[in-house]
Amino acid sequence: MASSIPLSNVCDFLERFAPSQLAESWDNVGLLIGDTAQEVHAVVTCLTITPEVVDEAIEGKANLIVTHHPLPFRPLKRITTRDTTGQMLLKLIQNGIAVYSPHTAFDSCAEGINFQLASALGLSDIQPLLPVDLLGVSGPTSQVGTGRWGVLADGAMPLAQIAEQAKQATQAAMVKVVGRGTSEIKSVAVGCGSAGELLGAAIAKEVDCLILGETSFHTCLEAKAQGIALILTGHYASERFAVENLAAILAEAFPDLNIWSSQQESDPIHFA
């Protein structure tokens, strides 16, 4: 059986890795369920807590779920079995399973989701699209902030080829593209999840292409009008790979714990 450590140890590590100061003001990050003094011996990471993930954690005897998307996310007036959120929260609490969410802090930290995606695409000179200078986090010149952008290390390539690289990097079933497949791309920006609000920053940096999880129809129209290509991998694909990486990061930090990424969660959107 795996060894156990106080939950506070894992929380402290996650706070150093993805400082809550980096989270958006509207977000709900950190320890959301649990007692920092409770012992942890098994951890499961996931993109989103679903009934399947809750059952997997219980069956695997996990006592901590590290989820990208917070649960709960918004304030609750009641917790009952009349809705899915209440059912999951009650089940987690009854089984002594803590919940921690780094969410947008994980998006924006030095080795977070957007940096991982930019690196997987082979970008060089990677920088935040919207940098944040946080003294005391990683130093005054820390490369943290919203989104990432850089130039293709191997030189320019067609948009269609970048789209294929994005598909492979995120293991997406398919990607959607705004722009001509033959367009020459030299610089790329990325924003995981629903990050259409980064279009203005990408235009300001004069990048050729912006890769997002998803965005609105009108953002696609604006990108086309502004002459910037878009690649949409899907919300799930744009972030799921990173929670798998997070499981590996936690396993390296806590080798005596049983740590895995959820095997039961999946993209709720399928293609007919």
PyMOL commands that set and color helices and strands:
alter all, ss='L'
color gray80, all
select helices_A, chain A and resi 7-17+20-22+51-59+84-94+103-108+113-120+159-170+196-204+217-226+235-253
alter helices_A, ss='H'
color red, helices_A
select strands_A, chain A and resi 5-6+30-33+39-40+42-46+64-67+98-101+123-127+130-132+144-146+148-152+157-158+176-178+184-185+187-194+209-214+229-232+258-261
alter strands_A, ss='S'
color yellow, strands_A
deselect
rebuild
show_as cartoon
